[in-house]
Amino acid sequence: MQKDRFGKHISLIYRYSQIFFNSELKKYNLGSGQYIFLVNLFKNNGINQEQLSDIVMKMINVLIIYILLTRQNLLKLICLGC
């Protein structure tokens, strides 16, 4: 797989996983956006709302950093050494 196509493949995997989760969760009136909360609730039995919020905020921060690096093409420069 070429390095310049790596991001495209990750994007496709993400999109198809969202389609899958949406179709599976539809019968419970949930969407793929709630999936991450369900996973964290399952992994952390007895977690309270504040702890769940902390976990989600960390994940959001990672996503924001990824978006900023991608927009500035810094991610490509970092991955050239991969």
C-alpha positions as CSV (number, residue, x, y, z in Angstrom):
1,M,0.0,0.0,0.0
2,Q,1.4,3.4,-0.9
3,K,1.9,5.9,1.9
4,D,-0.1,8.6,0.1
5,R,-3.1,6.3,0.0
6,F,-2.9,5.2,3.6
7,G,-5.2,8.1,4.8
8,K,-7.8,7.3,2.2
9,H,-8.0,3.6,3.4
10,I,-8.4,4.7,7.0
11,S,-11.2,7.1,5.9
12,L,-13.0,4.3,4.0
13,I,-12.7,1.9,7.0
14,Y,-14.1,4.6,9.3
15,R,-17.0,5.4,6.9
16,Y,-18.0,1.8,6.5
17,S,-17.8,1.1,10.2
18,Q,-20.2,4.0,10.8
19,I,-22.6,2.6,8.2
20,F,-22.3,-0.8,9.9
21,F,-22.9,0.6,13.4
22,N,-25.8,2.8,12.3
23,S,-27.5,-0.2,10.7
24,E,-26.9,-2.4,13.8
25,L,-27.9,0.2,16.3
26,K,-31.0,1.4,14.4
27,K,-33.2,-1.3,16.0
28,Y,-32.4,0.3,19.5
29,N,-33.0,3.8,18.3
30,L,-29.3,4.6,18.6
31,G,-26.8,5.9,16.1
32,S,-23.1,5.5,15.6
33,G,-22.5,8.6,17.6
34,Q,-23.7,6.9,20.8
35,Y,-21.5,3.8,20.1
36,I,-18.4,5.2,21.8
37,F,-20.4,5.9,25.0
38,L,-21.7,2.4,25.0
39,V,-18.2,0.9,24.6
40,N,-16.9,3.0,27.4
41,L,-19.8,2.2,29.7
42,F,-19.2,-1.5,29.0
43,K,-15.5,-1.4,29.5
44,N,-15.7,0.7,32.7
45,N,-18.4,-1.0,34.8
46,G,-19.7,1.5,37.5
47,I,-18.3,4.6,35.8
48,N,-20.0,7.8,36.6
49,Q,-21.0,10.6,34.3
50,E,-17.9,12.8,35.2
51,Q,-15.5,9.9,34.5
52,L,-17.2,9.2,31.2
53,S,-17.0,12.9,30.3
54,D,-13.2,12.9,31.0
55,I,-12.7,9.9,28.7
56,V,-14.7,11.4,25.9
57,M,-12.9,14.8,26.2
58,K,-9.6,13.1,25.9
59,M,-10.8,11.3,22.7
60,I,-12.1,14.6,21.3
61,N,-8.8,16.3,22.0
62,V,-7.0,13.6,20.1
63,L,-9.4,14.0,17.2
64,I,-8.9,17.8,17.2
65,I,-5.1,17.4,17.1
66,Y,-5.5,14.9,14.2
67,I,-7.7,17.3,12.3
68,L,-5.3,20.3,12.8
69,L,-2.3,18.2,11.8
70,T,-4.1,17.0,8.7
71,R,-5.3,20.4,7.7
72,Q,-1.8,21.8,7.9
73,N,-0.3,18.8,6.0
74,L,1.9,18.1,9.1
75,L,0.6,14.6,9.3
76,K,2.0,13.8,5.9
77,L,5.4,15.1,6.9
78,I,5.3,13.1,10.1
79,C,4.2,9.9,8.3
80,L,6.9,10.2,5.7
81,G,9.3,8.6,8.2
82,C,6.8,5.8,8.9
